[in-house]
Amino acid sequence: MVKSERLKFFRYKQPQLRVDKYKFLHESLINGDVDAARLGKRIILPNTFTGGPKYMMNNFKDAFVICRYAGYPSYFITMTCNPEWDEIKREVTPIGLKVEDRPDILCRVFKIKLDGLIYDLKEGKIFGKILGYVRSIEFQKRGLPHAHIFLFMSIEFKPQRPDDIDKHITAKISDENERPNLHGAAQNYMVHGSCGPYNKNSPCMKNGYCSKFYAKEFRQQTLIDEAGFPKYRRTDNSRIVKKRECVLDNKLIVAYNPELLLKFGCHINVEYTCQTSSIKYLFKYVHKGNDRVTTTLYNAGTFRHVRQSGLFGYEIQEKEPFVIRLPFHLEDEQPMVCSETSNVNDIVERAISQVHVFGMDGGEHVISLYSKSDLS
């Protein structure tokens, strides 16, 4: 309902607001066109609207700024909320509710777990020293939140060889006798499917094949293919796990970090990456479209917009180091927001009364904009 109210505000305020560059408004004034309603373009959704296209694009560009500073990301981590966590069950079981009845508890516990993961990563306790990270939260259709995290490693901790990858990422079933807890965790959280011949109706099946390219091939050593994607070591060690009455081997194990898997007890996929395309994936996939349903109440004759949202003030997107966006633009091309009922002459006079502060290169770009009252 909060999202619905925000959308309603934009919907009914949009016809009153327009934006255009200062120089175009000035040219229109010279040509005698003073009707603001005929100039510029309407503002659809500002970049402050979480999940909107401008919001996505700004964060996408911020991530590339970090990439330029720290180099390609080294690890891509996906952490999914586990509804069977003891902290969640402890809150819902005594009051006779199911986990799905309390999405607020799911979100709060997941946030605590995610903060713990980010702390461990920043402290260098898992992969070593990091220069930065970018994370986004996505809500699955069934309501479970999960986080996508990119890690930008310090140069001395960047994986350089397949052996470096094998130190932190594995895609195999551990020995049940030597490491029973890790064996059980991999069986519960890190098995893909079952799909293929085991289940042809699995959601990942497209045209008779697994869209995630499982089952993988057995491989004696890790290698990086020509496109830069890793193919992890998956030895044929005869170890198996059982899932939904299917006997599965290393071909269907999702890559993971043993330490993280044991500590957090949930699906936590860890992948090696060294491509900028992975950053595009993060934002294009997570923000591929807003979760919104429009329904018509025939008796009332009104529309209701239903949005999936978080009301706790948690950030959907977060990054370090912090990126500050400076409003650079060419001279006289600063955007001017105005009402449709405004007079272009008034808008131009207001812009002239402001002081332009230019860069050191002689004024090619405007770095900020202050009013005379601010400077005084």
C-alpha atoms as a printed R data frame, in Angstrom:
    type eleno elety resid chain resno       x       y       z
1   ATOM     1    CA   MET     A     1   0.000   0.000   0.000
2   ATOM     2    CA   VAL     A     2   2.940   2.323   0.613
3   ATOM     3    CA   LYS     A     3   4.207   1.652  -2.919
4   ATOM     4    CA   SER     A     4   0.694   2.132  -4.217
5   ATOM     5    CA   GLU     A     5   0.516   5.569  -2.636
6   ATOM     6    CA   ARG     A     6   3.891   6.548  -4.083
7   ATOM     7    CA   LEU     A     7   2.839   5.434  -7.553
8   ATOM     8    CA   LYS     A     8  -0.426   7.292  -7.172
9   ATOM     9    CA   PHE     A     9   1.477  10.452  -6.301
10  ATOM    10    CA   PHE     A    10   3.643  10.186  -9.414
11  ATOM    11    CA   ARG     A    11   0.651   9.296 -11.543
12  ATOM    12    CA   TYR     A    12  -1.394  12.346 -10.617
13  ATOM    13    CA   LYS     A    13   1.536  14.768 -10.361
14  ATOM    14    CA   GLN     A    14   3.146  13.789 -13.642
15  ATOM    15    CA   PRO     A    15   0.893  15.898 -15.919
16  ATOM    16    CA   GLN     A    16   1.955  18.995 -13.949
17  ATOM    17    CA   LEU     A    17   5.732  18.554 -14.226
18  ATOM    18    CA   ARG     A    18   8.047  18.770 -17.227
19  ATOM    19    CA   VAL     A    19  11.813  18.917 -17.708
20  ATOM    20    CA   ASP     A    20  13.995  20.451 -20.403
21  ATOM    21    CA   LYS     A    21  17.515  21.851 -20.787
22  ATOM    22    CA   TYR     A    22  18.077  25.506 -20.037
23  ATOM    23    CA   LYS     A    23  19.379  26.362 -23.518
24  ATOM    24    CA   PHE     A    24  16.324  24.847 -25.226
25  ATOM    25    CA   LEU     A    25  14.017  26.838 -22.981
26  ATOM    26    CA   HIS     A    26  16.013  29.958 -23.799
27  ATOM    27    CA   GLU     A    27  15.727  29.255 -27.544
28  ATOM    28    CA   SER     A    28  11.974  28.736 -27.189
29  ATOM    29    CA   LEU     A    29  11.681  32.064 -25.388
30  ATOM    30    CA   ILE     A    30  13.538  33.824 -28.220
31  ATOM    31    CA   ASN     A    31  11.169  32.204 -30.724
32  ATOM    32    CA   GLY     A    32   8.189  33.476 -28.766
33  ATOM    33    CA   ASP     A    33   7.013  30.119 -27.376
34  ATOM    34    CA   VAL     A    34   6.280  30.726 -23.687
35  ATOM    35    CA   ASP     A    35   3.930  27.797 -22.983
36  ATOM    36    CA   ALA     A    36   5.801  25.302 -20.775
37  ATOM    37    CA   ALA     A    37   3.194  22.595 -21.418
38  ATOM    38    CA   ARG     A    38   4.445  22.303 -25.010
39  ATOM    39    CA   LEU     A    39   8.145  22.038 -24.176
40  ATOM    40    CA   GLY     A    40  10.468  19.404 -22.819
41  ATOM    41    CA   LYS     A    41   9.233  16.018 -21.700
42  ATOM    42    CA   ARG     A    42   7.220  14.599 -18.858
43  ATOM    43    CA   ILE     A    43   8.970  13.093 -15.863
44  ATOM    44    CA   ILE     A    44   7.836   9.472 -15.595
45  ATOM    45    CA   LEU     A    45   9.622   8.061 -12.535
46  ATOM    46    CA   PRO     A    46  12.508   9.843 -10.772
47  ATOM    47    CA   ASN     A    47  15.697   8.044  -9.750
48  ATOM    48    CA   THR     A    48  14.503   8.134  -6.128
49  ATOM    49    CA   PHE     A    49  11.784   5.591  -6.938
50  ATOM    50    CA   THR     A    50  13.247   2.257  -5.789
51  ATOM    51    CA   GLY     A    51  13.205  -0.307  -8.582
52  ATOM    52    CA   GLY     A    52  12.473   2.194 -11.336
53  ATOM    53    CA   PRO     A    53  14.537   2.370 -14.542
54  ATOM    54    CA   LYS     A    54  16.444   5.513 -13.494
55  ATOM    55    CA   TYR     A    55  17.151   3.992 -10.072
56  ATOM    56    CA   MET     A    56  18.498   0.857 -11.763
57  ATOM    57    CA   MET     A    57  20.622   2.764 -14.279
58  ATOM    58    CA   ASN     A    58  22.201   5.028 -11.652
59  ATOM    59    CA   ASN     A    59  23.207   2.097  -9.454
60  ATOM    60    CA   PHE     A    60  24.422   0.236 -12.522
61  ATOM    61    CA   LYS     A    61  26.749   3.138 -13.383
62  ATOM    62    CA   ASP     A    62  27.884   3.393  -9.745
63  ATOM    63    CA   ALA     A    63  28.927  -0.258  -9.857
64  ATOM    64    CA   PHE     A    64  30.999   0.407 -12.967
65  ATOM    65    CA   VAL     A    65  32.745   3.274 -11.187
66  ATOM    66    CA   ILE     A    66  33.779   0.811  -8.462
67  ATOM    67    CA   CYS     A    67  34.862  -1.607 -11.193
68  ATOM    68    CA   ARG     A    68  37.067   1.073 -12.726
69  ATOM    69    CA   TYR     A    69  38.601   1.725  -9.299
70  ATOM    70    CA   ALA     A    70  39.049  -1.856  -8.100
71  ATOM    71    CA   GLY     A    71  39.163  -3.879 -11.337
72  ATOM    72    CA   TYR     A    72  36.896  -6.745 -12.293
73  ATOM    73    CA   PRO     A    73  34.927  -8.444  -9.499
74  ATOM    74    CA   SER     A    74  36.415 -11.739  -8.357
75  ATOM    75    CA   TYR     A    75  33.500 -13.507  -6.664
76  ATOM    76    CA   PHE     A    76  29.748 -13.569  -7.167
77  ATOM    77    CA   ILE     A    77  27.777 -14.757  -4.135
78  ATOM    78    CA   THR     A    78  24.072 -15.553  -3.969
79  ATOM    79    CA   MET     A    79  22.584 -16.023  -0.502
80  ATOM    80    CA   THR     A    80  18.965 -17.185  -0.146
81  ATOM    81    CA   CYS     A    81  16.845 -16.947   2.993
82  ATOM    82    CA   ASN     A    82  16.260 -20.321   4.651
83  ATOM    83    CA   PRO     A    83  12.747 -20.544   6.171
84  ATOM    84    CA   GLU     A    84  14.012 -23.394   8.377
85  ATOM    85    CA   TRP     A    85  16.501 -21.224  10.271
86  ATOM    86    CA   ASP     A    86  16.131 -21.762  14.022
87  ATOM    87    CA   GLU     A    87  15.693 -18.012  14.591
88  ATOM    88    CA   ILE     A    88  12.619 -18.025  12.340
89  ATOM    89    CA   LYS     A    89  11.089 -21.248  13.627
90  ATOM    90    CA   ARG     A    90  11.552 -20.083  17.212
91  ATOM    91    CA   GLU     A    91   9.356 -17.041  16.533
92  ATOM    92    CA   VAL     A    92   6.519 -18.623  14.543
93  ATOM    93    CA   THR     A    93   6.137 -22.152  15.982
94  ATOM    94    CA   PRO     A    94   5.008 -21.206  19.538
95  ATOM    95    CA   ILE     A    95   2.166 -19.069  18.171
96  ATOM    96    CA   GLY     A    96   0.934 -21.734  15.765
97  ATOM    97    CA   LEU     A    97   1.816 -19.916  12.548
98  ATOM    98    CA   LYS     A    98   3.555 -21.034   9.394
99  ATOM    99    CA   VAL     A    99   6.684 -19.316   8.148
100 ATOM   100    CA   GLU     A   100   4.850 -17.853   5.167
101 ATOM   101    CA   ASP     A   101   2.419 -16.143   7.565
102 ATOM   102    CA   ARG     A   102   5.161 -13.837   8.859
103 ATOM   103    CA   PRO     A   103   7.198 -12.386   5.979
104 ATOM   104    CA   ASP     A   104   8.274  -9.598   8.340
105 ATOM   105    CA   ILE     A   105  10.179 -12.114  10.479
106 ATOM   106    CA   LEU     A   106  11.712 -13.638   7.352
107 ATOM   107    CA   CYS     A   107  12.983 -10.225   6.265
108 ATOM   108    CA   ARG     A   108  14.351  -9.264   9.669
109 ATOM   109    CA   VAL     A   109  16.231 -12.523  10.212
110 ATOM   110    CA   PHE     A   110  17.573 -12.527   6.669
111 ATOM   111    CA   LYS     A   111  18.826  -8.957   7.153
112 ATOM   112    CA   ILE     A   112  20.677 -10.012  10.325
113 ATOM   113    CA   LYS     A   113  22.244 -12.984   8.542
114 ATOM   114    CA   LEU     A   114  23.183 -10.865   5.527
115 ATOM   115    CA   ASP     A   115  24.804  -8.239   7.749
116 ATOM   116    CA   GLY     A   116  26.839 -11.033   9.341
117 ATOM   117    CA   LEU     A   117  27.968 -12.237   5.932
118 ATOM   118    CA   ILE     A   118  28.950  -8.735   4.800
119 ATOM   119    CA   TYR     A   119  30.892  -8.227   8.056
120 ATOM   120    CA   ASP     A   120  32.865 -11.439   7.526
121 ATOM   121    CA   LEU     A   121  33.630 -10.474   3.936
122 ATOM   122    CA   LYS     A   122  34.756  -6.948   4.856
123 ATOM   123    CA   GLU     A   123  36.941  -8.252   7.668
124 ATOM   124    CA   GLY     A   124  38.687 -10.560   5.187
125 ATOM   125    CA   LYS     A   125  37.771 -13.644   7.156
126 ATOM   126    CA   ILE     A   126  36.756 -15.714   4.131
127 ATOM   127    CA   PHE     A   127  38.441 -14.673   0.882
128 ATOM   128    CA   GLY     A   128  40.970 -12.109   2.094
129 ATOM   129    CA   LYS     A   129  41.075  -8.325   1.832
130 ATOM   130    CA   ILE     A   130  38.403  -6.742  -0.350
131 ATOM   131    CA   LEU     A   131  38.471  -3.314  -1.997
132 ATOM   132    CA   GLY     A   132  34.713  -3.074  -2.360
133 ATOM   133    CA   TYR     A   133  31.433  -4.864  -2.837
134 ATOM   134    CA   VAL     A   134  28.051  -4.366  -4.474
135 ATOM   135    CA   ARG     A   135  24.921  -6.147  -3.303
136 ATOM   136    CA   SER     A   136  21.281  -6.169  -4.354
137 ATOM   137    CA   ILE     A   137  18.270  -7.794  -2.715
138 ATOM   138    CA   GLU     A   138  15.698  -9.649  -4.765
139 ATOM   139    CA   PHE     A   139  12.382 -11.055  -3.566
140 ATOM   140    CA   GLN     A   140  11.375 -14.324  -5.150
141 ATOM   141    CA   LYS     A   141   7.759 -14.756  -6.143
142 ATOM   142    CA   ARG     A   142   7.166 -17.052  -3.189
143 ATOM   143    CA   GLY     A   143   8.404 -14.335  -0.867
144 ATOM   144    CA   LEU     A   144  11.893 -15.502   0.104
145 ATOM   145    CA   PRO     A   145  14.498 -12.729  -0.169
146 ATOM   146    CA   HIS     A   146  17.933 -13.429  -1.510
147 ATOM   147    CA   ALA     A   147  21.019 -11.303  -2.012
148 ATOM   148    CA   HIS     A   148  23.385 -11.053  -4.972
149 ATOM   149    CA   ILE     A   149  26.857  -9.860  -3.958
150 ATOM   150    CA   PHE     A   150  29.925  -8.935  -6.013
151 ATOM   151    CA   LEU     A   151  33.308  -8.860  -4.313
152 ATOM   152    CA   PHE     A   152  36.155  -6.719  -5.621
153 ATOM   153    CA   MET     A   153  39.312  -8.213  -4.160
154 ATOM   154    CA   SER     A   154  42.616  -6.545  -3.361
155 ATOM   155    CA   ILE     A   155  45.242  -7.418  -5.962
156 ATOM   156    CA   GLU     A   156  47.103  -9.869  -3.719
157 ATOM   157    CA   PHE     A   157  43.897 -11.837  -3.083
158 ATOM   158    CA   LYS     A   158  42.547 -11.930  -6.636
159 ATOM   159    CA   PRO     A   159  42.397 -15.500  -7.957
160 ATOM   160    CA   GLN     A   160  45.085 -15.833 -10.619
161 ATOM   161    CA   ARG     A   161  45.195 -19.576 -11.213
162 ATOM   162    CA   PRO     A   162  42.763 -22.500 -10.992
163 ATOM   163    CA   ASP     A   163  44.411 -23.515  -7.720
164 ATOM   164    CA   ASP     A   164  43.460 -20.132  -6.236
165 ATOM   165    CA   ILE     A   165  39.822 -20.780  -7.151
166 ATOM   166    CA   ASP     A   166  39.904 -24.268  -5.636
167 ATOM   167    CA   LYS     A   167  41.028 -22.828  -2.303
168 ATOM   168    CA   HIS     A   168  37.692 -21.085  -1.817
169 ATOM   169    CA   ILE     A   169  35.180 -22.746  -4.162
170 ATOM   170    CA   THR     A   170  34.215 -26.378  -4.408
171 ATOM   171    CA   ALA     A   171  31.553 -28.277  -6.329
172 ATOM   172    CA   LYS     A   172  31.788 -31.700  -4.779
173 ATOM   173    CA   ILE     A   173  30.163 -33.817  -2.110
174 ATOM   174    CA   SER     A   174  32.321 -34.164   0.984
175 ATOM   175    CA   ASP     A   175  32.990 -37.443   2.728
176 ATOM   176    CA   GLU     A   176  30.064 -38.258   5.027
177 ATOM   177    CA   ASN     A   177  32.311 -39.870   7.630
178 ATOM   178    CA   GLU     A   178  35.011 -37.178   7.723
179 ATOM   179    CA   ARG     A   179  32.747 -34.101   7.485
180 ATOM   180    CA   PRO     A   180  29.164 -35.166   8.205
181 ATOM   181    CA   ASN     A   181  27.873 -31.606   8.801
182 ATOM   182    CA   LEU     A   182  29.247 -30.352   5.480
183 ATOM   183    CA   HIS     A   183  27.906 -33.415   3.704
184 ATOM   184    CA   GLY     A   184  24.427 -32.798   5.138
185 ATOM   185    CA   ALA     A   185  24.508 -29.077   4.336
186 ATOM   186    CA   ALA     A   186  25.478 -29.724   0.713
187 ATOM   187    CA   GLN     A   187  22.720 -32.297   0.442
188 ATOM   188    CA   ASN     A   188  20.111 -29.935   1.864
189 ATOM   189    CA   TYR     A   189  21.065 -26.669   0.181
190 ATOM   190    CA   MET     A   190  23.523 -27.076  -2.692
191 ATOM   191    CA   VAL     A   191  21.991 -29.709  -4.982
192 ATOM   192    CA   HIS     A   192  20.517 -28.464  -8.258
193 ATOM   193    CA   GLY     A   193  17.213 -29.946  -9.303
194 ATOM   194    CA   SER     A   194  16.431 -32.656  -9.606
195 ATOM   195    CA   CYS     A   195  15.958 -32.034 -13.323
196 ATOM   196    CA   GLY     A   196  16.682 -33.668 -16.665
197 ATOM   197    CA   PRO     A   197  15.919 -37.402 -16.682
198 ATOM   198    CA   TYR     A   198  14.999 -37.234 -12.984
199 ATOM   199    CA   ASN     A   199  12.312 -34.576 -13.449
200 ATOM   200    CA   LYS     A   200  11.451 -33.313 -16.942
201 ATOM   201    CA   ASN     A   201   8.881 -30.891 -15.476
202 ATOM   202    CA   SER     A   202  11.429 -28.971 -13.371
203 ATOM   203    CA   PRO     A   203  11.144 -25.157 -13.745
204 ATOM   204    CA   CYS     A   204  14.708 -25.008 -15.107
205 ATOM   205    CA   MET     A   205  13.864 -27.270 -18.059
206 ATOM   206    CA   LYS     A   206  13.586 -25.473 -21.416
207 ATOM   207    CA   ASN     A   207  13.002 -27.417 -24.637
208 ATOM   208    CA   GLY     A   208  14.055 -30.637 -22.952
209 ATOM   209    CA   TYR     A   209  17.314 -29.239 -21.533
210 ATOM   210    CA   CYS     A   210  18.308 -27.654 -18.230
211 ATOM   211    CA   SER     A   211  18.612 -23.896 -18.712
212 ATOM   212    CA   LYS     A   212  21.286 -23.833 -15.980
213 ATOM   213    CA   PHE     A   213  23.376 -26.415 -17.912
214 ATOM   214    CA   TYR     A   214  23.134 -29.196 -15.365
215 ATOM   215    CA   ALA     A   215  24.240 -31.936 -15.070
216 ATOM   216    CA   LYS     A   216  27.857 -30.758 -15.391
217 ATOM   217    CA   GLU     A   217  30.693 -32.935 -16.654
218 ATOM   218    CA   PHE     A   218  33.158 -34.711 -14.411
219 ATOM   219    CA   ARG     A   219  36.460 -32.854 -14.449
220 ATOM   220    CA   GLN     A   220  39.814 -33.530 -12.763
221 ATOM   221    CA   GLN     A   221  40.839 -29.887 -12.508
222 ATOM   222    CA   THR     A   222  39.333 -26.421 -12.633
223 ATOM   223    CA   LEU     A   223  39.766 -24.402 -15.818
224 ATOM   224    CA   ILE     A   224  38.588 -21.098 -17.315
225 ATOM   225    CA   ASP     A   225  37.031 -21.342 -20.782
226 ATOM   226    CA   GLU     A   226  37.619 -18.920 -23.669
227 ATOM   227    CA   ALA     A   227  34.627 -16.788 -22.625
228 ATOM   228    CA   GLY     A   228  36.062 -16.373 -19.120
229 ATOM   229    CA   PHE     A   229  33.613 -18.705 -17.353
230 ATOM   230    CA   PRO     A   230  34.924 -21.226 -14.808
231 ATOM   231    CA   LYS     A   231  34.468 -24.963 -15.088
232 ATOM   232    CA   TYR     A   232  35.016 -26.307 -11.594
233 ATOM   233    CA   ARG     A   233  36.726 -29.518 -10.621
234 ATOM   234    CA   ARG     A   234  34.149 -32.289 -10.209
235 ATOM   235    CA   THR     A   235  35.840 -35.589  -9.577
236 ATOM   236    CA   ASP     A   236  34.050 -38.903 -10.012
237 ATOM   237    CA   ASN     A   237  34.614 -40.000  -6.406
238 ATOM   238    CA   SER     A   238  31.485 -42.196  -6.159
239 ATOM   239    CA   ARG     A   239  30.018 -39.997  -3.418
240 ATOM   240    CA   ILE     A   240  26.269 -39.475  -3.634
241 ATOM   241    CA   VAL     A   241  23.403 -37.664  -1.972
242 ATOM   242    CA   LYS     A   242  19.694 -38.394  -2.068
243 ATOM   243    CA   LYS     A   243  17.065 -35.807  -2.897
244 ATOM   244    CA   ARG     A   244  13.411 -36.529  -3.620
245 ATOM   245    CA   GLU     A   245  14.249 -40.218  -3.925
246 ATOM   246    CA   CYS     A   246  16.870 -39.465  -6.581
247 ATOM   247    CA   VAL     A   247  20.485 -40.551  -6.208
248 ATOM   248    CA   LEU     A   248  22.711 -37.680  -7.309
249 ATOM   249    CA   ASP     A   249  26.464 -37.170  -7.660
250 ATOM   250    CA   ASN     A   250  28.910 -34.274  -8.126
251 ATOM   251    CA   LYS     A   251  27.454 -33.408 -11.531
252 ATOM   252    CA   LEU     A   252  24.508 -31.694  -9.836
253 ATOM   253    CA   ILE     A   253  26.280 -29.869  -7.010
254 ATOM   254    CA   VAL     A   254  26.135 -26.055  -7.087
255 ATOM   255    CA   ALA     A   255  29.473 -24.347  -6.408
256 ATOM   256    CA   TYR     A   256  29.894 -23.222  -2.797
257 ATOM   257    CA   ASN     A   257  32.364 -22.189  -0.114
258 ATOM   258    CA   PRO     A   258  32.441 -24.792   2.696
259 ATOM   259    CA   GLU     A   259  33.045 -22.258   5.476
260 ATOM   260    CA   LEU     A   260  30.127 -20.031   4.447
261 ATOM   261    CA   LEU     A   261  27.813 -22.992   3.908
262 ATOM   262    CA   LEU     A   262  28.454 -24.385   7.384
263 ATOM   263    CA   LYS     A   263  28.182 -21.021   9.114
264 ATOM   264    CA   PHE     A   264  24.950 -19.749   7.531
265 ATOM   265    CA   GLY     A   265  23.107 -22.993   6.779
266 ATOM   266    CA   CYS     A   266  21.309 -21.927   3.621
267 ATOM   267    CA   HIS     A   267  21.708 -21.956  -0.133
268 ATOM   268    CA   ILE     A   268  24.800 -19.796  -0.638
269 ATOM   269    CA   ASN     A   269  26.256 -20.132  -4.115
270 ATOM   270    CA   VAL     A   270  29.802 -18.814  -4.664
271 ATOM   271    CA   GLU     A   271  31.103 -18.328  -8.204
272 ATOM   272    CA   TYR     A   272  34.371 -17.068  -9.636
273 ATOM   273    CA   THR     A   273  33.904 -14.182 -12.060
274 ATOM   274    CA   CYS     A   274  36.125 -11.679 -13.841
275 ATOM   275    CA   GLN     A   275  33.745 -10.019 -16.294
276 ATOM   276    CA   THR     A   276  31.901  -6.720 -16.453
277 ATOM   277    CA   SER     A   277  28.954  -8.565 -17.994
278 ATOM   278    CA   SER     A   278  28.265 -10.020 -14.557
279 ATOM   279    CA   ILE     A   279  27.582  -6.487 -13.276
280 ATOM   280    CA   LYS     A   280  25.084  -5.990 -16.090
281 ATOM   281    CA   TYR     A   281  23.469  -9.277 -15.079
282 ATOM   282    CA   LEU     A   282  23.142  -8.116 -11.477
283 ATOM   283    CA   PHE     A   283  21.098  -5.035 -12.303
284 ATOM   284    CA   LYS     A   284  19.266  -6.190 -15.432
285 ATOM   285    CA   TYR     A   285  18.112  -9.385 -13.733
286 ATOM   286    CA   VAL     A   286  17.261  -8.033 -10.310
287 ATOM   287    CA   HIS     A   287  15.486  -4.983 -11.770
288 ATOM   288    CA   LYS     A   288  14.097  -6.723 -14.854
289 ATOM   289    CA   GLY     A   289  10.621  -5.563 -13.909
290 ATOM   290    CA   ASN     A   290   8.624  -4.438 -10.914
291 ATOM   291    CA   ASP     A   291   6.514  -7.018  -9.119
292 ATOM   292    CA   ARG     A   292   3.171  -5.381  -9.707
293 ATOM   293    CA   VAL     A   293  -0.362  -6.624 -10.275
294 ATOM   294    CA   THR     A   294  -3.205  -4.370 -11.412
295 ATOM   295    CA   THR     A   295  -6.660  -5.633 -10.466
296 ATOM   296    CA   THR     A   296 -10.058  -4.163 -11.171
297 ATOM   297    CA   LEU     A   297 -12.730  -3.994  -8.476
298 ATOM   298    CA   TYR     A   298 -15.823  -4.011 -10.660
299 ATOM   299    CA   ASN     A   299 -18.245  -2.956  -7.959
300 ATOM   300    CA   ALA     A   300 -16.149  -0.010  -6.913
301 ATOM   301    CA   GLY     A   301 -14.940   0.785 -10.409
302 ATOM   302    CA   THR     A   302 -11.415   1.523  -9.171
303 ATOM   303    CA   PHE     A   303  -7.941   0.110  -9.663
304 ATOM   304    CA   ARG     A   304  -5.580  -1.206  -7.026
305 ATOM   305    CA   HIS     A   305  -1.830  -1.441  -7.605
306 ATOM   306    CA   VAL     A   306  -0.290  -4.232  -5.546
307 ATOM   307    CA   ARG     A   307   3.475  -4.044  -5.050
308 ATOM   308    CA   GLN     A   308   5.857  -6.307  -3.201
309 ATOM   309    CA   SER     A   309   7.873  -4.075  -0.903
310 ATOM   310    CA   GLY     A   310   9.823  -3.860   2.313
311 ATOM   311    CA   LEU     A   311   8.657  -1.444   4.975
312 ATOM   312    CA   PHE     A   312  11.574  -1.660   7.384
313 ATOM   313    CA   GLY     A   313  13.814   0.898   5.726
314 ATOM   314    CA   TYR     A   314  16.328  -1.735   4.595
315 ATOM   315    CA   GLU     A   315  18.353  -0.791   1.540
316 ATOM   316    CA   ILE     A   316  17.567  -2.879  -1.522
317 ATOM   317    CA   GLN     A   317  20.915  -1.928  -3.048
318 ATOM   318    CA   GLU     A   318  24.181  -1.227  -1.236
319 ATOM   319    CA   LYS     A   319  27.781  -0.693  -2.224
320 ATOM   320    CA   GLU     A   320  31.211   0.175  -0.863
321 ATOM   321    CA   PRO     A   321  33.228   2.278  -1.399
322 ATOM   322    CA   PHE     A   322  30.559   4.955  -1.568
323 ATOM   323    CA   VAL     A   323  29.967   6.634  -4.899
324 ATOM   324    CA   ILE     A   324  28.916  10.295  -4.936
325 ATOM   325    CA   ARG     A   325  27.148  11.411  -8.100
326 ATOM   326    CA   LEU     A   326  28.147  14.922  -9.172
327 ATOM   327    CA   PRO     A   327  25.742  16.856 -11.412
328 ATOM   328    CA   PHE     A   328  28.122  17.463 -14.313
329 ATOM   329    CA   HIS     A   329  26.684  18.831 -17.555
330 ATOM   330    CA   LEU     A   330  27.680  20.997 -20.462
331 ATOM   331    CA   GLU     A   331  27.341  24.737 -20.129
332 ATOM   332    CA   ASP     A   332  23.716  25.898 -20.299
333 ATOM   333    CA   GLU     A   333  22.457  22.311 -20.486
334 ATOM   334    CA   GLN     A   334  21.384  21.964 -16.860
335 ATOM   335    CA   PRO     A   335  17.926  20.344 -16.588
336 ATOM   336    CA   MET     A   336  15.137  22.703 -15.539
337 ATOM   337    CA   VAL     A   337  12.047  21.212 -13.916
338 ATOM   338    CA   CYS     A   338   8.903  23.280 -14.182
339 ATOM   339    CA   SER     A   339   5.150  23.140 -13.944
340 ATOM   340    CA   GLU     A   340   3.073  22.887 -17.098
341 ATOM   341    CA   THR     A   341   1.362  26.127 -16.114
342 ATOM   342    CA   SER     A   342   4.660  28.021 -15.766
343 ATOM   343    CA   ASN     A   343   5.752  30.784 -18.085
344 ATOM   344    CA   VAL     A   344   9.007  30.064 -19.908
345 ATOM   345    CA   ASN     A   345  10.180  33.633 -19.320
346 ATOM   346    CA   ASP     A   346   9.917  33.135 -15.540
347 ATOM   347    CA   ILE     A   347  11.851  29.866 -15.755
348 ATOM   348    CA   VAL     A   348  14.671  31.420 -17.783
349 ATOM   349    CA   GLU     A   349  14.923  34.424 -15.445
350 ATOM   350    CA   ARG     A   350  15.165  32.088 -12.454
351 ATOM   351    CA   ALA     A   351  18.010  30.209 -14.136
352 ATOM   352    CA   ILE     A   352  19.848  33.438 -14.967
353 ATOM   353    CA   SER     A   353  19.650  34.510 -11.317
354 ATOM   354    CA   GLN     A   354  21.634  31.437 -10.328
355 ATOM   355    CA   VAL     A   355  25.436  31.308 -10.308
356 ATOM   356    CA   HIS     A   356  27.239  28.654 -12.351
357 ATOM   357    CA   VAL     A   357  30.367  27.241 -10.759
358 ATOM   358    CA   PHE     A   358  32.609  25.803 -13.468
359 ATOM   359    CA   GLY     A   359  35.492  23.345 -13.427
360 ATOM   360    CA   MET     A   360  39.195  24.109 -13.691
361 ATOM   361    CA   ASP     A   361  39.241  23.371 -17.433
362 ATOM   362    CA   GLY     A   362  37.760  26.743 -18.303
363 ATOM   363    CA   GLY     A   363  34.113  25.966 -17.854
364 ATOM   364    CA   GLU     A   364  33.408  23.024 -20.133
365 ATOM   365    CA   HIS     A   365  31.370  21.247 -17.462
366 ATOM   366    CA   VAL     A   366  29.234  22.537 -14.626
367 ATOM   367    CA   ILE     A   367  30.150  20.764 -11.392
368 ATOM   368    CA   SER     A   368  27.491  22.252  -9.163
369 ATOM   369    CA   LEU     A   369  24.772  24.862  -9.046
370 ATOM   370    CA   TYR     A   370  24.154  27.298  -6.207
371 ATOM   371    CA   SER     A   371  21.726  30.149  -5.807
372 ATOM   372    CA   LYS     A   372  23.020  33.575  -4.809
373 ATOM   373    CA   SER     A   373  21.344  33.257  -1.428
374 ATOM   374    CA   ASP     A   374  23.235  30.009  -0.780
375 ATOM   375    CA   LEU     A   375  26.565  31.645  -1.575
376 ATOM   376    CA   SER     A   376  25.852  34.644   0.597
